[in-house]
């Protein structure tokens, strides 16, 4: 099965707990809970701002990983984010 990613921040959607919600609380299959709740985006941001937010979270998650390369991560996100629904 293909991986599903949040169409706003690019986070992998790997369990029901991280899926966002539509109005009324039903699961939204496009966005994560951090970006989309009750049918609305949780924050207004430009694509470049969202890339910086995501990069910050990645640096925290992988701070102990010698394999993490911030410049490479930024370059990858700058290529990936324009393909996401929110930014297309």
C-alpha positions, 0 to 999 in steps of 0.5 A: 500500500502506498504511504498517505501523507498530509496534504498540507504538511507532508506528515505520513498518515500512518494511524487513525489518531493522526488523521484530521477531522471534518465538521461533525468529527468524521475522519478526513483522509487528506490532512493530519490532526495538526493541520485540520480539525472540524473541517478547518485548517488549524493555522493560516500559513503560506507554503514556505511558512509550512515548510519552515514549521515542518523543518522545525519539527523534523529537526526536533524528531531527528536531533539525535540522528547523525543521518539527518541533513537539514539542507537535504530535508529542506530541498526535499520539502521544497520539491514535495510540497508544491505537489500537495493538495493544499499548495497545488 
